[in-house]
């Protein structure tokens, strides 16, 4: 499975090696999956915490991606 995940994240990163932006996206996805699994098993507090952390990781990814796009457009 690690090879599949690496290939998928490299496609998201435009074929470049994994960067901080992709690591943040990976963290957001993992935390959202954790939140869904915790909610299914009835752990509401853990699900809410994981969802909150996932939202933070996603927005950090979003800010880094926008800054990266702006930086590459200025070159």
Beta strands, then each sheet from edge to edge (+ up, - down):
end
